[in-house]
Amino acid sequence: MLKSISVAVLSLAILASCQKEGQQQMRADEQTAATRSDAPPPRPPMRQTDARVMIGSASAARGQSGSFDVRYYGIEPLKAIVVPISYPHGMKIDSVSFAGSMIEYVATRPVRIDNDSLRALISAIPMTEPLIPAGEGLLATFHFTLSGDAASGPIEEGFIPPANYLVYIDSASTEAEPIFEPGQLTVESAP
């Protein structure tokens, strides 16, 4: 019972920190805090695992569109997963698709995109659905457009204030930190 309550509390915290679909602005106090320091607060202690979150690489010319995948591998079913990322200057995330993903069936999939701070977050919280299955598969596809001054750089683990770290909750309601494998954006030369 206590474990179910902790999952519900985490779910509510994730939902509260994610804003309505399409919103791309951080609250003013979060934006001010993010401007003062890019360093997130210390990560709470979590169990280390062999689970992995893998970001695909992408390439596009300035002014063009593209996409990259976020994949997951794990050996245990999940009650929830939170994947915050940061991305290079000049990349604008246009949308996130869950079509064909291993979490497509989950109704509660908060997404937060903040192109001003170059951060985005996806999460999935099965409420009445079955747990997220073990195995390997697609979590989401990010669609982006590059600005005229876009720069190549990593697509890596991020932090979304106030407390969204890379984390998943296993079937025993234990928080764990998957291994993160970053991707890379390559800005191509115009033909």
TISE-161073 format. One line per field, with one value per residue: residue number from 1; residue in three letters; chain; y, z, x of N, C-alpha, C in turn. Coordinates in nm, 4 decimals. Atoms other than C-alpha are relative to their C-alpha. Example, Ala and Ser with C-alpha at 12.3 -4.5 7.8 and 13.67 -1.06 7.14 Angstrom:
REM residues 2
pos	c(1,2)
code	c(ALA,SER)
unit	c(A,A)
n.yy	c(-0.1190,-0.1190)
n.zz	c(0.0000,-0.0060)
n.xx	c(0.0890,-0.0820)
ca.yy	c(-0.4500,-0.1060)
ca.zz	c(0.7800,0.7140)
ca.xx	c(1.2300,1.3670)
c.yy	c(0.1200,0.1090)
c.zz	c(0.0000,0.0730)
c.xx	c(0.0900,-0.0770)
***
This chain:
REM residues 191
pos	c(1,2,3,4,5,6,7,8,9,10,11,12,13,14,15,16,17,18,19,20,21,22,23,24,25,26,27,28,29,30,31,32,33,34,35,36,37,38,39,40,41,42,43,44,45,46,47,48,49,50,51,52,53,54,55,56,57,58,59,60,61,62,63,64,65,66,67,68,69,70,71,72,73,74,75,76,77,78,79,80,81,82,83,84,85,86,87,88,89,90,91,92,93,94,95,96,97,98,99,100,101,102,103,104,105,106,107,108,109,110,111,112,113,114,115,116,117,118,119,120,121,122,123,124,125,126,127,128,129,130,131,132,133,134,135,136,137,138,139,140,141,142,143,144,145,146,147,148,149,150,151,152,153,154,155,156,157,158,159,160,161,162,163,164,165,166,167,168,169,170,171,172,173,174,175,176,177,178,179,180,181,182,183,184,185,186,187,188,189,190,191)
code	c(MET,LEU,LYS,SER,ILE,SER,VAL,ALA,VAL,LEU,SER,LEU,ALA,ILE,LEU,ALA,SER,CYS,GLN,LYS,GLU,GLY,GLN,GLN,GLN,MET,ARG,ALA,ASP,GLU,GLN,THR,ALA,ALA,THR,ARG,SER,ASP,ALA,PRO,PRO,PRO,ARG,PRO,PRO,MET,ARG,GLN,THR,ASP,ALA,ARG,VAL,MET,ILE,GLY,SER,ALA,SER,ALA,ALA,ARG,GLY,GLN,SER,GLY,SER,PHE,ASP,VAL,ARG,TYR,TYR,GLY,ILE,GLU,PRO,LEU,LYS,ALA,ILE,VAL,VAL,PRO,ILE,SER,TYR,PRO,HIS,GLY,MET,LYS,ILE,ASP,SER,VAL,SER,PHE,ALA,GLY,SER,MET,ILE,GLU,TYR,VAL,ALA,THR,ARG,PRO,VAL,ARG,ILE,ASP,ASN,ASP,SER,LEU,ARG,ALA,LEU,ILE,SER,ALA,ILE,PRO,MET,THR,GLU,PRO,LEU,ILE,PRO,ALA,GLY,GLU,GLY,LEU,LEU,ALA,THR,PHE,HIS,PHE,THR,LEU,SER,GLY,ASP,ALA,ALA,SER,GLY,PRO,ILE,GLU,GLU,GLY,PHE,ILE,PRO,PRO,ALA,ASN,TYR,LEU,VAL,TYR,ILE,ASP,SER,ALA,SER,THR,GLU,ALA,GLU,PRO,ILE,PHE,GLU,PRO,GLY,GLN,LEU,THR,VAL,GLU,SER,ALA,PRO)
unit	c(A,A,A,A,A,A,A,A,A,A,A,A,A,A,A,A,A,A,A,A,A,A,A,A,A,A,A,A,A,A,A,A,A,A,A,A,A,A,A,A,A,A,A,A,A,A,A,A,A,A,A,A,A,A,A,A,A,A,A,A,A,A,A,A,A,A,A,A,A,A,A,A,A,A,A,A,A,A,A,A,A,A,A,A,A,A,A,A,A,A,A,A,A,A,A,A,A,A,A,A,A,A,A,A,A,A,A,A,A,A,A,A,A,A,A,A,A,A,A,A,A,A,A,A,A,A,A,A,A,A,A,A,A,A,A,A,A,A,A,A,A,A,A,A,A,A,A,A,A,A,A,A,A,A,A,A,A,A,A,A,A,A,A,A,A,A,A,A,A,A,A,A,A,A,A,A,A,A,A,A,A,A,A,A,A,A,A,A,A,A,A)
n.yy	c(-0.1190,-0.1149,-0.0112,-0.0541,-0.1421,-0.0709,-0.0095,-0.1014,-0.1310,-0.0306,-0.0270,-0.1347,-0.0959,-0.0100,-0.0708,-0.1399,-0.0715,-0.0089,-0.0961,0.0448,0.0305,-0.1135,-0.1151,0.0013,-0.1017,0.0318,-0.1084,-0.1022,0.0328,0.1100,-0.0528,-0.0767,0.0960,0.0685,-0.0952,-0.0173,0.1140,0.1154,0.1199,0.0393,0.0389,0.1370,0.1079,0.0865,0.1320,0.0964,0.1282,0.0099,0.1161,0.0253,-0.0598,-0.1052,-0.0935,-0.0277,-0.1072,0.0155,-0.1165,-0.0619,-0.0994,-0.0825,-0.1291,-0.1145,-0.0316,0.1236,0.0775,0.1360,0.0671,0.0991,0.0912,0.0333,0.1423,0.0491,0.1424,0.0364,0.1399,0.0072,-0.0899,-0.1315,-0.0726,-0.1369,-0.0384,-0.1429,-0.0194,-0.1394,-0.0151,-0.1338,0.0106,-0.1105,-0.1312,-0.0063,0.1094,-0.0303,0.1183,-0.0354,0.0920,0.1320,0.1026,0.1299,0.0995,0.1184,0.0158,0.0948,-0.0691,-0.0587,0.0376,-0.0678,-0.1239,-0.1101,-0.0186,-0.1433,-0.0497,-0.1413,-0.0505,-0.1380,-0.0314,-0.1108,0.0531,0.1161,0.1178,0.0650,0.1126,0.0914,0.0944,0.0888,0.0481,0.0809,-0.0132,0.1147,0.0913,0.0872,-0.0626,-0.0104,0.1307,0.0151,0.0235,-0.1153,-0.0576,-0.1440,-0.0762,-0.1167,-0.0627,-0.1462,-0.0673,-0.1304,-0.0869,-0.0714,-0.1419,-0.0380,-0.0026,0.1254,0.0548,0.1413,0.0217,0.1190,0.0079,0.0714,0.0006,-0.1334,-0.0156,-0.0942,-0.0450,-0.0087,0.1220,0.1089,0.0671,0.1268,0.0978,0.0843,0.0673,0.1396,0.0602,-0.0009,-0.1424,-0.0502,-0.0907,0.0453,-0.0867,0.0757,-0.0503,-0.0912,-0.0048,-0.1202,-0.0040,-0.1103,-0.0750,-0.0457,-0.0996,0.0239,-0.1162,-0.0163,0.0402)
n.zz	c(0.0000,-0.0091,0.1275,0.0960,-0.0315,0.0454,0.1451,0.0290,-0.0319,0.1054,0.1208,-0.0129,0.0090,0.1411,0.0690,-0.0429,0.0565,0.1447,0.0294,0.1029,0.1302,0.0859,-0.0724,0.0160,-0.0855,-0.1411,-0.0864,-0.0128,-0.1069,0.0458,0.1031,-0.0706,-0.0663,0.1032,0.0523,-0.0994,-0.0023,0.0757,-0.0814,-0.0750,-0.1377,-0.0068,0.0300,-0.1152,0.0202,0.0681,0.0337,0.1338,0.0692,0.1347,0.0951,0.0807,0.0843,0.1097,0.0882,0.1354,0.0586,0.1076,0.0793,0.0878,0.0350,-0.0622,0.0622,0.0352,-0.1087,-0.0183,-0.1192,-0.0668,-0.0870,-0.1358,-0.0183,-0.1372,-0.0216,-0.1407,-0.0255,-0.0915,0.0336,-0.0640,-0.0407,0.0526,0.0500,0.0261,0.0800,0.0370,0.0862,0.0450,0.1398,0.0398,0.0443,0.1346,0.0216,-0.0565,-0.0016,0.0480,-0.0543,-0.0451,0.0412,-0.0656,0.0942,0.0142,-0.1137,-0.1035,-0.0948,0.0759,-0.0643,-0.1289,0.0162,-0.0688,0.0559,0.0005,0.0830,-0.0231,0.0927,-0.0268,0.0968,-0.0499,-0.0834,0.0712,-0.0812,0.0222,-0.0899,0.0254,-0.1093,0.0158,-0.1300,0.0120,-0.1167,0.0015,0.0999,-0.0472,-0.0143,0.1211,0.0052,0.0085,0.1365,0.0684,0.0966,0.0181,-0.0961,0.0656,0.1090,-0.0077,0.1295,-0.0228,0.1099,-0.0332,0.0346,0.0865,-0.0742,-0.0756,-0.0160,-0.0350,-0.1417,-0.0572,-0.0537,-0.1197,-0.1184,-0.0509,-0.1279,0.0139,-0.1324,-0.1227,-0.0498,0.0960,0.0418,0.0692,-0.1023,0.0218,-0.1195,0.0362,-0.0473,-0.1461,-0.0358,-0.0333,0.0994,0.0507,0.1020,0.1131,0.0674,0.1067,0.1155,0.0744,0.1457,0.0554,0.1126,0.0954,0.0933,0.1317,0.0874,0.1037,0.1308)
n.xx	c(0.0830,-0.0894,-0.0690,0.0963,0.0141,-0.1199,0.0082,0.1014,-0.0583,-0.0966,0.0780,0.0555,-0.1105,-0.0376,0.1079,0.0004,-0.1141,0.0203,0.1048,0.0926,-0.0590,-0.0276,-0.0548,-0.1445,-0.0601,-0.0197,0.0457,-0.1045,-0.0951,-0.0844,-0.0883,-0.1016,-0.0892,-0.0768,-0.0966,-0.1060,-0.0891,0.0460,-0.0187,0.1197,-0.0279,-0.0512,0.0942,0.0252,-0.0596,0.0860,-0.0600,-0.0571,0.0534,-0.0495,0.0939,-0.0625,0.0736,-0.0925,0.0444,-0.0525,-0.0651,0.0772,-0.0715,0.0834,-0.0598,0.0662,0.1272,0.0689,0.0601,-0.0493,0.0523,-0.0850,0.0742,-0.0420,0.0276,-0.0163,-0.0227,0.0040,0.0351,0.1133,0.1108,-0.0097,0.1203,-0.0134,-0.1318,-0.0164,-0.1210,-0.0272,-0.1164,-0.0392,-0.0397,-0.0879,0.0470,0.0544,0.0951,0.1314,0.0860,0.1333,0.1000,-0.0442,0.0952,-0.0100,0.0515,-0.0840,-0.0914,0.0391,0.0881,0.1108,0.1267,0.0133,0.0772,-0.0660,-0.1343,-0.0317,-0.1100,-0.0312,-0.1011,-0.0386,-0.1047,-0.0813,-0.1089,-0.0539,0.0295,0.1293,0.0239,0.1104,0.0204,0.1149,0.0454,0.1213,0.0880,0.0910,-0.0529,-0.1083,-0.1313,-0.0810,-0.0645,-0.1452,-0.0451,-0.0580,0.0911,0.0117,0.0805,0.0591,-0.0736,-0.0009,-0.0080,-0.0625,-0.0404,-0.1231,-0.0032,-0.1109,-0.1267,-0.0104,-0.1339,-0.0089,-0.0255,0.0615,0.1353,-0.0418,0.0867,0.0262,0.0689,0.1099,0.0439,-0.0784,-0.0638,0.0129,-0.1220,0.0176,0.0360,0.1167,0.0497,0.0223,0.1247,-0.0020,0.0096,-0.1323,-0.0563,-0.1285,-0.0591,-0.0540,-0.1195,0.0413,-0.0893,0.0395,-0.0028,-0.0774,0.0534,-0.0999,0.0535,-0.0594,-0.0228,0.1024,-0.0543)
ca.yy	c(0.0000,0.2418,0.1616,0.2354,0.5681,0.6584,0.5782,0.7913,1.0799,1.0556,1.0426,1.3562,1.5290,1.4477,1.5638,1.8828,1.9648,1.8972,2.1693,2.1377,2.0017,2.2540,2.4896,2.5916,2.8418,2.7783,2.9717,3.2930,3.1732,2.8498,3.0420,3.2798,2.9856,2.8101,3.1275,3.1563,2.8070,2.5168,2.2753,2.0822,2.0113,1.6886,1.3759,1.1741,0.8351,0.5689,0.2062,0.1548,-0.0886,-0.2422,-0.0682,0.1784,0.4878,0.5412,0.8595,0.8259,1.0567,1.2957,1.5126,1.7929,2.1141,2.4522,2.5453,2.1813,1.9347,1.5955,1.3500,1.1270,0.8312,0.7625,0.3894,0.1890,-0.1473,-0.3077,-0.6486,-0.5587,-0.4091,-0.0409,0.1542,0.4839,0.6347,0.9939,1.0935,1.4569,1.5619,1.8675,1.9471,2.1784,2.5446,2.6052,2.2832,2.3496,2.0507,2.0735,1.7665,1.4263,1.1140,0.7896,0.6102,0.2555,0.2895,0.0523,0.3190,0.4084,0.2318,0.4396,0.7204,0.9317,1.0452,1.3977,1.5878,1.9139,2.1078,2.4243,2.5400,2.8537,2.6468,2.3665,2.1017,1.8522,1.5747,1.2693,1.0373,0.7534,0.6490,0.3527,0.4185,0.1584,-0.0019,-0.2890,-0.2007,-0.0909,-0.4206,-0.5357,-0.5645,-0.3232,-0.0797,0.2700,0.5168,0.8226,1.0065,1.3738,1.5905,1.9073,2.1996,2.3610,2.7382,2.9252,2.9367,2.5769,2.4061,2.0411,1.8978,1.6247,1.5282,1.4286,1.3683,1.6799,1.8054,1.9743,2.1898,2.1466,1.7782,1.5767,1.3518,1.0472,0.7771,0.4809,0.3038,-0.0745,-0.3146,-0.3089,0.0735,0.1290,0.4300,0.3379,0.5218,0.3709,0.4048,0.6950,0.6792,1.0269,1.0977,1.3532,1.6255,1.6847,2.0042,1.9314,2.1774,2.3185,2.1744)
ca.zz	c(0.0000,0.0970,-0.2281,-0.4301,-0.2516,-0.3293,-0.6991,-0.6968,-0.5304,-0.7849,-1.0652,-0.9360,-0.9002,-1.2600,-1.3818,-1.1771,-1.3149,-1.6735,-1.8280,-2.0709,-2.4153,-2.6435,-2.3666,-2.4107,-2.1321,-1.7909,-1.5033,-1.4407,-1.1121,-1.2719,-1.5671,-1.3304,-1.1324,-1.4532,-1.5706,-1.2449,-1.2701,-1.5106,-1.2339,-1.1063,-0.7364,-0.6174,-0.7476,-0.4793,-0.4173,-0.6484,-0.7234,-1.0217,-1.2876,-1.6214,-1.7804,-2.0563,-2.2164,-2.5586,-2.7640,-3.1393,-3.3437,-3.6034,-3.8857,-4.0857,-4.2600,-4.1056,-4.1716,-4.2262,-4.0144,-3.8772,-3.5975,-3.3446,-3.1400,-2.7688,-2.6956,-2.3735,-2.2638,-1.9301,-1.7741,-1.5421,-1.5952,-1.5062,-1.3104,-1.4467,-1.6425,-1.6696,-1.9410,-1.9385,-2.2150,-2.3204,-2.6801,-2.8768,-2.9618,-3.2654,-3.2358,-3.1848,-3.0761,-3.2701,-3.1375,-2.9736,-3.1140,-2.9288,-3.2388,-3.2540,-2.9155,-2.6212,-2.4237,-2.6947,-2.4954,-2.1801,-2.1428,-1.9028,-2.0989,-1.9878,-2.2280,-2.1591,-2.4229,-2.3397,-2.6466,-2.4636,-2.2175,-2.4702,-2.2515,-2.2984,-2.0946,-2.1710,-1.9153,-1.8952,-1.5955,-1.6400,-1.4082,-1.5048,-1.7877,-1.7512,-1.6474,-1.9151,-2.0394,-1.9976,-2.3120,-2.5703,-2.7754,-2.8866,-2.6185,-2.8381,-3.1529,-3.1257,-3.4342,-3.4676,-3.6933,-3.7046,-3.6985,-3.9236,-3.6451,-3.5236,-3.3961,-3.3812,-3.0317,-2.7953,-2.7156,-2.3561,-2.0170,-1.8801,-1.5669,-1.5631,-1.2546,-0.9938,-0.9553,-1.2771,-1.3143,-1.5353,-1.3346,-1.3554,-1.0962,-1.1062,-1.0199,-0.6545,-0.6502,-0.6195,-0.7929,-1.0142,-1.2490,-1.5945,-1.7842,-2.0284,-2.3763,-2.5396,-2.9053,-3.1348,-3.3602,-3.6702,-3.8612,-4.2294,-4.4810,-4.7222,-5.0766)
ca.xx	c(0.0000,0.2799,0.4628,0.1484,0.1150,0.4790,0.4244,0.1089,0.2963,0.5803,0.3255,0.1579,0.4955,0.5831,0.2441,0.2677,0.6120,0.5097,0.3028,0.0126,0.0906,0.2553,0.3660,0.7266,0.7912,0.9448,0.7948,0.9864,1.1372,1.2646,1.4065,1.5876,1.7278,1.8362,2.0110,2.2076,2.3503,2.3266,2.4202,2.1185,2.0809,2.2445,2.0729,1.8975,2.0594,1.9165,1.9828,2.2163,2.0968,2.1813,1.8820,1.9695,1.8210,1.9788,1.9490,1.9842,2.2006,2.0612,2.1844,2.0266,2.1285,2.0504,1.6892,1.5937,1.3956,1.4892,1.4224,1.5941,1.4741,1.4899,1.5143,1.4995,1.6354,1.5548,1.5055,1.2191,0.8719,0.8347,0.5734,0.7085,0.9951,1.1201,1.3694,1.4900,1.7298,1.9250,2.0134,2.2449,2.1990,1.9808,1.7811,1.4098,1.2022,0.8748,0.6954,0.7297,0.5658,0.4951,0.3641,0.4988,0.6704,0.6653,0.4717,0.2198,-0.0574,0.0057,-0.2504,-0.0415,0.2662,0.3597,0.5841,0.7582,0.9507,1.1419,1.3322,1.4497,1.6541,1.7252,1.5603,1.2810,1.1250,0.9194,0.7676,0.5213,0.3141,0.0804,-0.2138,-0.4730,-0.2740,-0.0249,0.3307,0.5762,0.7200,1.0787,1.2849,1.4175,1.2190,1.1370,1.0222,0.9648,1.0669,1.1616,1.1001,1.3083,1.3971,1.7413,1.7809,2.0225,2.2828,2.2480,2.5611,2.6582,2.6639,2.5495,2.1933,2.2449,2.0903,1.9279,1.7595,1.4202,1.3495,1.2309,1.3257,1.3109,1.6136,1.6576,1.4805,1.2501,1.0391,1.0462,0.7653,0.8752,0.8309,1.2058,1.3604,1.6544,1.8879,1.9359,2.2623,2.2359,2.3884,2.3862,2.3238,2.4826,2.3430,2.5520,2.4786,2.5374,2.6753,2.4210,2.4593)
c.yy	c(0.1255,0.0207,0.0577,0.1493,0.0764,0.0127,0.1070,0.1402,0.0398,0.0351,0.1407,0.1054,0.0186,0.0783,0.1476,0.0773,0.0104,0.0939,-0.0526,-0.0146,0.1270,0.1188,-0.0082,0.1056,-0.0542,0.1136,0.0945,-0.0346,-0.1151,0.0493,0.0812,-0.0926,-0.0708,0.0923,0.0170,-0.1136,-0.1134,-0.1280,-0.0325,-0.0297,-0.1441,-0.1023,-0.0825,-0.1374,-0.0959,-0.1270,0.0066,-0.1287,-0.0213,0.0563,0.1143,0.0871,0.0453,0.1050,-0.0221,0.1272,0.0506,0.0942,0.0715,0.1273,0.1107,0.0342,-0.1225,-0.0695,-0.1391,-0.0615,-0.0890,-0.0806,-0.0062,-0.1444,-0.0392,-0.1497,-0.0250,-0.1427,-0.0145,0.0953,0.1294,0.0536,0.1430,0.0193,0.1490,0.0170,0.1484,0.0070,0.1471,-0.0167,0.1265,0.1269,-0.0073,-0.1139,0.0398,-0.1267,0.0448,-0.0872,-0.1292,-0.0989,-0.1294,-0.1118,-0.1150,-0.0257,-0.1017,0.0652,0.0656,-0.0255,0.0744,0.1337,0.1204,0.0059,0.1492,0.0302,0.1463,0.0391,0.1448,0.0342,0.1186,-0.0501,-0.1251,-0.1288,-0.0552,-0.1208,-0.0830,-0.0902,-0.0840,-0.0594,-0.0826,0.0116,-0.1218,-0.1046,-0.0948,0.0784,0.0084,-0.1279,0.0081,-0.0230,0.1247,0.0538,0.1508,0.0601,0.1145,0.0440,0.1512,0.0555,0.1422,0.0748,0.0729,0.1449,0.0270,0.0050,-0.1261,-0.0499,-0.1489,-0.0128,-0.1215,0.0197,-0.0887,0.0071,0.1417,-0.0045,0.1049,0.0418,-0.0256,-0.1283,-0.1164,-0.0456,-0.1203,-0.1064,-0.0925,-0.0640,-0.1424,-0.0541,-0.0093,0.1424,0.0584,0.0924,-0.0503,0.0921,-0.0853,0.0623,0.0849,0.0005,0.1180,-0.0206,0.1209,0.0644,0.0435,0.0960,-0.0160,0.1312,0.0050,-0.0377,0.1186)
c.zz	c(0.0000,-0.1326,-0.1057,0.0217,-0.0498,-0.1517,-0.0383,0.0257,-0.1077,-0.1286,0.0031,-0.0105,-0.1445,-0.0763,0.0349,-0.0641,-0.1516,-0.0261,-0.1133,-0.1338,-0.0813,0.0727,-0.0029,0.0867,0.1416,0.0803,0.0241,0.1082,-0.0396,-0.1038,0.0640,0.0670,-0.1025,-0.0566,0.0953,-0.0043,-0.0817,0.0806,0.0755,0.1443,0.0035,-0.0236,0.1265,-0.0240,-0.0612,-0.0263,-0.1432,-0.0647,-0.1318,-0.1056,-0.0724,-0.0674,-0.1046,-0.0934,-0.1372,-0.0473,-0.1167,-0.0771,-0.0907,-0.0305,0.0725,-0.0780,-0.0360,0.1260,0.0056,0.1215,0.0604,0.0956,0.1390,0.0213,0.1446,-0.0040,0.1500,0.0169,0.0967,-0.0454,0.0815,0.0387,-0.0517,-0.0519,-0.0312,-0.0733,-0.0367,-0.0860,-0.0182,-0.1407,-0.0420,-0.0443,-0.1444,-0.0356,0.0685,-0.0087,-0.0380,0.0629,0.0439,-0.0390,0.0774,-0.0911,-0.0151,0.1164,0.1004,0.1072,-0.0697,0.0693,0.1311,-0.0212,0.0606,-0.0433,-0.0036,-0.0857,0.0349,-0.0933,0.0350,-0.0909,0.0426,0.0823,-0.0607,0.0813,-0.0369,0.0919,-0.0554,0.1213,-0.0318,0.1358,-0.0205,0.1275,0.0094,-0.1005,0.0625,0.0111,-0.1356,-0.0076,0.0026,-0.1463,-0.0583,-0.1004,-0.0025,0.1129,-0.0706,-0.1163,0.0127,-0.1406,0.0249,-0.1302,0.0459,-0.0450,-0.0887,0.0694,0.0837,0.0010,0.0317,0.1489,0.0512,0.0336,0.1227,0.1123,0.0508,0.1389,-0.0225,0.1399,0.0201,0.0377,-0.0971,-0.0516,-0.0846,0.1059,-0.0539,0.1318,-0.0401,0.0635,0.1523,0.0549,0.0482,-0.1110,-0.0415,-0.1132,-0.1143,-0.0515,-0.1174,-0.1097,-0.0875,-0.1504,-0.0455,-0.1139,-0.0868,-0.0957,-0.1311,-0.0737,-0.1036,-0.1351,-0.0892)
c.xx	c(0.0875,0.0740,-0.0921,-0.0191,0.1217,0.0013,-0.1014,0.0539,0.1010,-0.0731,-0.0575,0.1085,0.0435,-0.1056,-0.0008,0.1142,-0.0074,-0.1160,-0.0849,0.0709,0.0177,0.0601,0.1508,0.0684,0.0181,-0.0618,0.1171,0.1009,0.0912,0.0995,0.1123,0.1001,0.0875,0.1071,0.1178,0.1008,-0.0604,0.0103,-0.1283,0.0353,0.0486,-0.1110,-0.0243,0.0612,-0.1017,0.0790,0.0525,-0.0489,0.0724,-0.0935,0.0695,-0.1052,0.1002,-0.0604,0.0634,0.0667,-0.0834,0.0897,-0.0996,0.0782,-0.0757,-0.1264,-0.0827,-0.0545,0.0612,-0.0644,0.1071,-0.0876,0.0602,-0.0431,0.0280,0.0287,-0.0027,-0.0480,-0.1168,-0.1107,0.0085,-0.1375,0.0029,0.1411,-0.0022,0.1327,0.0122,0.1262,0.0331,0.0571,0.0732,-0.0728,-0.0490,-0.0930,-0.1300,-0.0832,-0.1404,-0.1081,0.0666,-0.1091,0.0267,-0.0503,0.0999,0.0941,-0.0531,-0.0882,-0.1191,-0.1340,-0.0256,-0.0714,0.0713,0.1462,0.0329,0.1228,0.0201,0.1128,0.0264,0.1173,0.0857,0.1181,0.0632,-0.0155,-0.1364,-0.0096,-0.1146,-0.0120,-0.1220,-0.0325,-0.1263,-0.0831,-0.0918,0.0470,0.1028,0.1310,0.0697,0.0830,0.1530,0.0352,0.0614,-0.0998,0.0059,-0.0830,-0.0715,0.0878,-0.0172,0.0167,0.0503,0.0203,0.1254,-0.0094,0.1211,0.1343,0.0200,0.1441,-0.0075,0.0276,-0.0747,-0.1474,0.0169,-0.1016,-0.0151,-0.0594,-0.1071,-0.0439,-0.1483,0.0720,-0.0084,0.1354,-0.0373,-0.0256,-0.1081,-0.0375,-0.0342,-0.1277,-0.0066,-0.0057,0.1321,0.0480,0.1370,0.0446,0.0533,0.1294,-0.0476,0.1055,-0.0425,0.0046,0.0801,-0.0778,0.1168,-0.0686,0.0750,0.0211,-0.1109,0.0608,0.0295)
***
